[in-house]
Amino acid sequence: AAKFFHANLKTPEGQAGREYWLQKRRLDPRTVTHFGLGYAQNSWTSLRDHLQAQGFTYEELEAANLVRRNEKNGRTSYYDNFRHRVMVPILDLRGNVTAFGGRVLDDSKPKYINTSDTLAYKKGHDIFALHFAKNTAKGRLILCEGYMDVIALHQYGFTQAVACLGTALTREQAQLLTRYCGEVVLCYDADEAGQKAVQRALHVLEQTNLKIRVIRLHGGKDPDEVLNTFGAERFRQLLESAANDIEYQLLLARGSLDLQTPAGKAAYIKEAAKVLGWCSAVELDIYAGRLGQELEVDKQAILLLVQKQRKHARLRHEQEKSRELLEQRRKHNLQVDPERETHPAAAAAEERILGLLLKHPDFYRKARDKLTAEDFVTRFNRQLAEALFARLKNEQGVTPELLTGALCQNELDECMRMLVHSEEVANPLMEFEGCVAKLLAEKTLAAHRQTDLAQLDDESYAALFAGLKQAPDGVF
């Protein structure tokens, strides 16, 4: 398929592709050949017919994402996936073509169509042009947003340029980079979307041992435009003056603030403290000193602000972890006992009753005449209640050790959780009696929720009202 697309550039039908690569993109014919660039004809079946003539089946072409299937009126047909687009072949580390990127020749949408994941290709794993760049990297790779920028950089001599493939940088791609370099220079578009992509890439790369720098593009929205406007020397200057990740974050924090005013200085220091909060001790000392000199502010004041920032960051992290744990517990509880979501009030009362019985088994005597396992609304808690009530009725112990033979591990885990929570209760007996009343009231309410009040006679209506009136506060 790659050879077919490339050969199309030399045909009359490929004139649009030739004009795009050679004139609009200003590529040298040698660059076109080096990358195997091509053109997909404005046809529904040209590639399909070409490959079918060579013996490939429709099923194989569909599996490679070169054609698509169409089911209509009980008939199946296949048509080319790429049509009237310039084509960029994606090579793996051994130089095999595993996928394609297809770009429109104008500004119509979708701008790009890329090969979907296949048996031979996973877009979150491979890196464009790494097959070429690994041989000239010399310890440093330039990571771009798209393959068009990479192709332009290679033509201008920056052959260590690579790009992700239609996705944000993944951990798998970051780990792949560590095999071929010690430093990555991010060279993303200067627009807002490009700078957000830089932030995401920094987050992933900071989890590796790679040295990271970021180019701030001036004079063009992307590397291709900078090269075509100012040439290779200008880009080389940008490359050599690229900021490390801390310096880049500080530049972003500075933004358009007026550092000649006290308010501007204070706002900048506040934002800079958030950046320095993640630095090592040595980095913090260096950059706090630089900021102090630049802004004519006492270095110790900056260090104190960073210390407060770190404390706040730790608190936020702990709060986030607590929320995550609570959410995990909620999901776990719903898996164990799905009825919790339908009857939250009853489930809460049931759990407190069971936990208090585990802690204070003698409470059972106070409730056995008015509470049975059948009064428990949720299935899982009802099963636990049956097991506990049977042992308590026979005056057997209900410590976790004694329950091992009677309950499965999930049930034991839930018992331990309920027991731990019951230890926080200030007045256990009052809490126990209140939860029993609450559970019985909730059961009464549940039984009448579907009742059509209009169909009740006066006596039944009065009984229902009396039952609801006697329910403890906060139940309804």
N, C-alpha and C positions, 0 to 999 in steps of 0.2 A: 504493500500500500504506500509506503514512504517513497519508494522508487517511482511509483505511478504518479504521485502528487508532484514530485520533483520534475519528472519528465514533462508534465503538463505545462510547465513554464516555457518550454521550447516550442509549444504548438500554437497555432493561431487562436485556439480557444483560451490559451493562457495569457493573453496579452494584458488583461486586467491585473493578473497576479504579478507579471513582470513590472508593470508600471508602479504597482504598490511598493514592491521591495526595492527596486532600483531608483525610483524617482521620489516617491513620497517618503520612504524610510532612508533614502540615500545610502543604501548598502552597496558595497563592492561585490561584484559577481563571485569573488573568492569567498566572501563571507556567506553568501547564499549557498554556495556549494559546501562549505565547511560545516554548516549547520543542517544541510539537507533540506532547506526550506522549499516549499512547494505551493501548489494551488489546487483546490478542489473545484472542478468544473461546475458551471451552473446547470447541473443535470441531476435527475432523480436516481439514475441507475448506472452512471458511467463506471464508478469504482466497483459496484456490485457485479456488473457484467464482465469487467476486466478480470476480477479475481475468480469469478465462477468459471471463466474460460480456462483458468489455470488449475482447476480441479477442487477449489474450495467449496464447501457446502454452505447453504444459507445459515445453518445452525452454527457453524464455525465463525462466520462473519458477524453474526449477531452476538456471539459470546465475546468477540473481540471489540464489540461496540462500534464496528465500522458500518453496520446497517441496522435499521430498525424494522420491527415487524408491524404490520397493519392488518387487523382483523375487520372485515367488512362484508356483510351479506353472506356470512358463512365461508368466505374465501380468505386465504392468507396471502399477503404479498410482502415484499421486502424492498426498502428504499435506502439510499445512501444517507448516513448520519451527517456528513459534512458536504455542504453544497455552497458554491460561490463564496469560498473563504480562502484566505491565505493560510497555509498549513505549516505548523512547527512540530517536527517530530520530537518526542521525548525519549531520551536514551538512558538506559541503566548504566551502572558503573562498568559493565563489560562492553558497552557500546551497542547493545541490542535495542532496537526500537520497540518500546513497550506501550506507547500511547501517543496521542496527538493533542495539540491545541489548535483550534481553528478560529481565526479572527475575521470579522466582517471587513469589507473594504471601505465602508462609510461609517456613519454614526448610528446605524440602525441597531435594534435590539433583538436578541441578546448579542452583546458585543463579542463575547467569547463562548465557544462551545468546547468543552474539554472531554476527553475520554473518561467515562465512568470507571469505577473500580472493576477490574477483571481478574482472572486467575493470574495474569502476568503483571498487573499494575495496581498499586495502592497509592493514591495521590498524597496521603498524609505521611508516606514513608520516603518517597524519592525526592531528589533535589535536582532541578534543571541545570544542565551544563556541568555538573560535578565530574562527569566523565572526562571533560576537557580540563577543568580548573584544578583538579587534584594534582596534575602534573606540573603546574606552574605556581601553585599556591604560595610556596616558600613560607609556610607558617601563618599566612593570613588570607582569609576569604572575604569578598565583598558580597553581602547578602542583599538582594534587591527584591522588589515586590513582584515583578513580572518578567517573562522571558524576553519581551521586546527590549527592556532596559539592558538585560544581560547581553543580548546579541550586539547592541550598539557599543557597549563597553568593551567587548571582545574585539570588535573592529578597530577601536581606538587603542588597543594594546593592553587593556586591563583584563587579561585573560583569567584572573582569579575570581571573576564575578559569577555568582550563582543565584538561583531564585527558588522560592517555594512554588508549588503548583496548584493554583486555584484554591488555596486554603491558607488560614493563618498558620504560622510556624508551630509545628507539633514537637512534643518531647522526643519522638522517634527521629525527627529530622535534626533536632539539636544534638542528639547523641551521635548521629552520623557525621555531623560537622566536626565533632571533637576528634574523630579518627584522622582528619586531614589537615587540621590547623590548630593553632593555639590562640588565635585572635580572630574575631568576627567584627567587620565594620558594617553597620546597618546603613543602607542607602535607599530609603523609602521616599515616596513622593512627598512634596512639600505641603500638600493640602491637608485639611483636617483629618480625612480618612487615613492618609498615609501616616500622620503623626500618632493617631490612635493605634495603628498597626505596629508602630515602633514600640509603644508602651506594652502591647501584648507580647511582642517578640522579646523585649527586655525581661519580662516576667519569666518567660520560658528559659532564656539563655542564662539568667542569673542562677539557675539551678544546676548549671554545669560549671566546670573549672575554666571556661573560656574567658579570655580578656575581651571586653566589649567596648566598642567605640561607635559613635553615631555621627554621620555626616549631616550638616545643616546645608541644604541646597540653596544657593543664591543665584539668581539669573535664569531660573527655569523651574518648571513644576516637577520635572523628573530628570533622571540622569541623561536620558536620550536628548532632551531639549537642551540641557546645559552643554553637552558635547557638541551638538550640531551648531549651537550659537557661539560658544566661546572656545571650543577645541579641547584637546587632551590636557594641555598644560594647566588650564583653569581647573579642570576636574582633579588633577594631581595635587594641586594646592589645597583643594577642599578635602581630599583624602588625607593628606598629611596633617591638616589642622583639625581633623575630626576629634570631637570631645569624647572623653570616656563616659560611661553611663552616669556617673555622679554629676560630672560637669554638665552633661546634657539635661539632666533633671533640674539642676540649678538654673540653667538658662530658661527652661520652661517656667520655673517658678518666678523668675524675674519678669517675664512677659513684657508688658508695656508699662510697668510701674515707673513712676518718676522717683528715682533714688536721690534726687536733690532735695526732696521734702521729707520731713520727719514721718509723715503718714506713709509715704512710699517705702521708706527704709523699714519701718515697723512691719508693714504688710509683707515685704520681701523676706525679712528675717523669720517671720512666722511660717511662711511657706517653705523656706530653706530648712528650717528645723525639722519639718516632716521628712524631707529628703535625707538629711544627715542622721535621722533617727535609725536608719537601717545600715549605717556605715560601721566598719570596724573601728576599734579604738584609735588606731594610727591614722586612718582616713579622717575620722572625726577631728582629731587634733589639727591635722593639716588644713582641712577646709574651714574649720571654725576660725583658725588663725588668719587665713586669707580673707574671709568675710569680714572679720573684725577690722583688718587694715583697710579694706576697700570701702567699708561703710563708716569707718571711724567710730566703731562700737567696741566696747570691752569684750574681749574673747570669752571671759568667764560668764558674761551675761548670755552669750550665745549657747555656751555649753549647758548652762542652767536651763535654758528654754528647751534644748534638745532632750535633756534628762526628763523634763516634764512631758514632752511629747512621747518619749519612749514609755513612760508610765501609762499615759492615756492609751497608747497603742496596745500595750499589754492588756489593759482592762477591756478594750474593744475586742481584742482577740479572744479573751476568756469568755466574754459575753456571747460572741459568735459561736464559740465551741459549745457553750451551754445550750444555746438555741438549737444547734445541730444535734446535740445529744438528746434534747427533749423531743425533737422531731423524729429522731431515730426510735426513741422509746415509744412515741405515739404510733408510728408505723408498725413497730413490733407488736404493740398491744392490739392494734387492729387486725394484724395477721393472726395472732393467737385467739383473739376474741372480737370478730367483726361487728358484733352487736353493740360494742361500746359506743360506736359513732351514732347509732340510732337511739340509745338510752344512756346518755352521758351522766345524768344525775344519778340514776340507779346504779350504774357501774361504779361511780365514785363512792357511793354509800356502801356498796357490797365490798369493795376492796378495803375500806376502812374497818368494816365489821370483821372480815377475815383476818386482817392484820392484828387487830386488837385481841381476837380470840387466840391467835398464835402466841401473843405476848401475855395474855391473861386468860388462860383456859377456864378459870372459875366463872367468868362472865356468862358462860354457856347456860348455867342454871337459871340465870335471870331472864333468858330469852327463849328457852326451849319450848315454853308453852304457847308462845305467840309467833315464833319464827321457825320456818322449815326451809329446807333446801329448795323446795318448789316456789318459794317466795322470791328467789333470785331471778332477775329478769334476763341476765346475759348467760349464755350457755356455758362458757368456760368457768365463770365464777360459781355457777350452779353445781358443776361437777366437783369443784374444789370444796364447796360447802357440803356436798354429800359425803365426801371422804372425811372431812374434819368432823362433821356432826356425828358420823357413825363411830368414830374413835372416842369422841367426847361423851357420847351416850353410854359407851361401854367403859368409861373412866380410864381410857388409854391416853398416853401422852401424845402431844402434837408438836414436839420439837422437830426441826428439820431432819435430825438424825433418825428419828423414829418414823418419819414419813417417807424415807428413801424407798422402801419396798412398795408403798402404796401409790406413789405418784411418779410420773415420768419426769425427765430432766426439765422440760419446759415448765411444768407445773411447779416443780421445786424452786426454779428461778423466780417465778411469780410470787410464790409464798415468801421467799427471802426478801423480795422487794417490798411486799406489803408489810412484813414484819419490821423492816428498817424504818419505813414511813410511820408506823404506829408508835415508834419510840419518841417521836417529836411531839406527841400529844400531851398537853399540860394536864387535862383532867380526863383520863382514859374512860372511866365509867360513864360520866356524863356524855362524852363523845359517842360512846358505844350505844347508849340508849337513844340518843338523838338520831344516829344513823339507822338504827332499827326502825324507828318511827318514820324516818324519811323514806326508807326503802318500801315499807308497807304502804305509805301514802302514794309513792310513785307507782306502785303496782296497781293501786286503786284507780289512779288517774289513767294509767295505760289501758286498763280494762274498759274505761268509759270514753276514751278518746274517739273511738269510732261510733259511739252511741248517738243515735238521732234523737236529740232532746225532744223534738216535737212528737215523737212516738211514745214518750214515757207518760205513765199515769201520774197523778198527783203524789201518791205514796212513794213511787220509785224516784221521782224527781227530788222529793224532800230528803230521801235517804242519800242520794248522790250529793246534794248540796251539803248535808251534815258531814259527810265523809271528807269533802274538800275543805270545809271550814276548820276541821280538826287537824289538818296537816300542819306540820311545823313551818315556821317562817322560812322563806327562801327556797321552798320546794317548788313553788309554782311561779 
